[in-house]
Amino acid sequence: MSAGEVTLPPVPASADIAVATHETGQELKRGAFFNTIAMLASNFRGVFTFLVARLLGPAALGTFSVAWANVDLISKISVFGLDNAITTFIAQSEALGDRSRSRALYRAALFLVLAQSCLIAGLGILALHLFSDHLRYPREMLSALAFLLCALPGVGLYRVCTSSSRGMKIMQHDIFSRGLTEPTVTTLAFLVAFLVGLTKFAPEAAALIGTGASGLVALYLASKLFPPPSTGSVPVSTASQIRPLLTYAAPIATYQLLNAFIFRLDVIMLAWFIGRAPGVTLVTVGVYGAVVDVAGGLRKVNQSFNPIFAPVVAGMTVTGEHTLAAATYARIAQWMLWVLLPAVGVMALAGSVILMIYGKVFQQGGAWLGIVAAACATNAFVGLGETVIMVQRPGLNLINSSIACAVAVAANLWLIPRYGVTGAALGILVPYVIQGILRSFVLRFVFRWHNDWRTIMPPVLTASVAIIPALVCLPFLTGIVGQFIAAFIFLSGCGIGWIYYSRSGRIA
């Protein structure tokens, strides 16, 4: 907890908790609504992936996927956890009514992320130039990576500015920056590059332009929330906020880097094993890149709830409302399961049908899609626990992520050489399960947050019952038709279950 913060007694009365829970629920629903719109809009980035696959083929998509996976990993170093830290700090300042400190925090984070991003990008390009001969990646992947490193300032600008808006509980800014600007500009830039004949680095150039545009829009919107101080207000030095931000962000940056490494490890290691593991080629890596892109949409479900949950729970903990925070956590956990479980079931039952959009060769990734979808859904769900731990004891997240990272490396090194791409899919599922177990342990035995399993039972029971008739029909209806019907039966069962529990009042 930073200087100047106070801890008030927890709210004792159950009636007060019920009222506060209802009011918080309304606030969460409003925030989740805007975040969902932003998340759905950002999925138009899939149009860009579709065009790359259709116009340039799976090999080009594989090259871009591996290069972008490395850039996303490196961005965790350049951002240095400032995105999560600034949300927490600004939310706490606003809860205490200190707008001057919020303004100083925003400016400090903005300066730090731009300086760090430019420095890391320059050092990365220099390192690739000096040591490219010693890396196992194909030459075209290294060239694409060097090109995409220039996107780091735009990525950092978007993350810190959007997180600052979220600290003020303004969720709709993300709709315009990431939801609309990035996918639209990226797709149009790719089409222009392709039409003028720049096919070699068209995806990379488009991603660079799209992230830059997204960052500038996020900067414009966030800056409007922090105007110059009015006459008579007590100013807070921007420089004075740099050290507290970096101190708080250091463990966050480390475990964010580990989490990004876990998520990107399967794609990165598949590139290492091209030609040296069963069925691992540049084409199959491209197919797997499409699989990760589709399943990665489930990770974005977390983005519907976590951006509003983070400032809300930060405000609750700084004012001592731990009972209310626990009740809020349980409510959002149920909401997320109502979305995640049906989506995972559809991807597992009809993976080949979904991947048909990218082309016939991509249908071979149907089995991989179900596994990766389960991994991404697990990651999205346990991300709630990460947020709770972050705003109170971020060092515990570092321990959890370190253990999960070690498991991920060991699993991929053992599974990929034996099972190829299927091994990579399994290698990403195992560490997320371990990470979920560890975070549940911390919440229960360190923070004394006892999970009420009755809260999450409705979506779990509904999905478990709905999957039975879907699996029964598969042996009798094979191929694309069978997958489509099985997915339809499953979704229908989930819909009936949701209606039943909604009318019975058991949906939080």
Secondary structure, DSSP 4 states (H G I P E B T S, - for coil): --TT---PPPP--HHHHHHHHHHHHHHHHHHHHHHHHHHHHHTTHHHHHHHHHHHH-HHHHHHHHHHHHHHHHHHHHHHTTHHHHHHHHHHHHHHTT-HHHHHHHHHHHHHHHHHHHHHHHHHHHHHHHHHGGGS-S-HHHHHHHHHHGGGHHHHHHHHHHHHHHHHTT--THHIIIIIIIHHHHHHHHHHHHHHTT--SSHHHHHHHHHHHHHHHHHHHHHHTTSPPPPTT-----SGGGHHHHHHHHHHHHHHHHHHHHHHHHHHHHHHHTTTTSTT--HHHHHHHHHHHHHHHHHHTHHHHHHHHHHHHHHHHHHTT-HHHHHHHHHHHHHHHHHHHHHHHHHHHHSHHHHHGGG-GGGGGGHHHHHHHHHHHHHHHHHHHHHHHHHTT-HHHHHHHHHHHHHHHHHHHHHHHHHHTHHHHHHHHHHHHHHHHHHHHHHHHHTS-----HHHHHHHHHHHHHHHHHHHHHTTTS-HHHHHHHHHHHHHHHHHHHHHHHHHTT---
